[in-house]
């Protein structure tokens, strides 16, 4: 999930995700929305792909990029848990991926 947060920290990458939410696009179609070089767009797409947020598929001579919502759903679920609105919003522990923090709650009563 850390790679996802790193990728989402960049405003250009967030805008690329918004574009891909509308429909699948080629790198050239994505580049048309930005004032930057195509190699820079490719770098951003590579980071999104590495984070599992974007998938690519060759269609003839083009590569079509699409949004992979699986990781986004995981990130959103984490945020919902953090705010107490998601399922499992009151965990007794935090998973290994979230830093191996343990919260132990004593069930014994004080007399």
Secondary structure, DSSP 8 states (H G I E B T S, - for coil): -HHHHHHHTSHHHHHHHHHHHH--EEHHHHHTTSSS-HHHHHHHHHHHHHTTSEEEEEETTEEEEEE-HHHHHHHHHHHHHHHT-STT-S-SB--GGGT--B---------
